[in-house]
């Protein structure tokens, strides 16, 4: 039987166990009779936060990956123009497979991979900021950090003397992988940091 987790309806703490119905998670059965059974615990949880255990442990980790976890993925390859070798995404079940999905960059890779390094960095409920795209813009040694593509475009246009095609730059920023740096000119670098 697959385990689940969900946030306790009153305390907001994570509860791990077996799902019963829409909003209840219970522990192991400790007593079983023909007419009833008892479990270790019984908790109401927020149904929006319920996620299944993928039963996949990242290499070297004792933590199991759950649905809606945010993970960093690195397959160790360095292939030019291949954006899927290093990414951050949310664990989701798609068409019967556990996938790491980065909606902002329209990327997805299989969660299970013999050689890839997968690191759990949080989840979408406790750490929603992990899936926001963040950029570092460095112009002549001065660094600003931005959240949105529009902020980056405005910052570059305000701090440099060259023209920026906002539409082309917006598409280009979507295509950046986390950690990728692009020099627009000798004095201007943009790095995606999240």
HELIX and SHEET records of a PDB file:
HELIX    1   1 UNK A   47  UNK A   49  5                                   3    
HELIX    2   2 UNK A   83  UNK A   85  5                                   3    
HELIX    3   3 UNK A  103  UNK A  105  5                                   3    
HELIX    4   4 UNK A  128  UNK A  131  5                                   4    
HELIX    5   5 UNK A  149  UNK A  159  1                                  11    
HELIX    6   6 UNK A  166  UNK A  175  1                                  10    
SHEET    1   A 6 UNK A  42  UNK A  44  0                                        
SHEET    2   A 6 UNK A  24  UNK A  26 -1                                        
SHEET    3   A 6 UNK A  14  UNK A  20 -1                                        
SHEET    4   A 6 UNK A   4  UNK A   7 -1                                        
SHEET    5   A 6 UNK A  51  UNK A  57 -1                                        
SHEET    6   A 6 UNK A  64  UNK A  66 -1                                        
SHEET    1   B 2 UNK A  29  UNK A  32  0                                        
SHEET    2   B 2 UNK A  37  UNK A  39 -1                                        
SHEET    1   C 5 UNK A 107  UNK A 110  0                                        
SHEET    2   C 5 UNK A  97  UNK A 102 -1                                        
SHEET    3   C 5 UNK A  86  UNK A  94 -1                                        
SHEET    4   C 5 UNK A  69  UNK A  74 -1                                        
SHEET    5   C 5 UNK A 117  UNK A 123 -1                                        
SHEET    1   D 4 UNK A 142  UNK A 146  0                                        
SHEET    2   D 4 UNK A 135  UNK A 139 -1                                        
SHEET    3   D 4 UNK A 188  UNK A 192 -1                                        
SHEET    4   D 4 UNK A 181  UNK A 185 -1                                        
END                                                                             
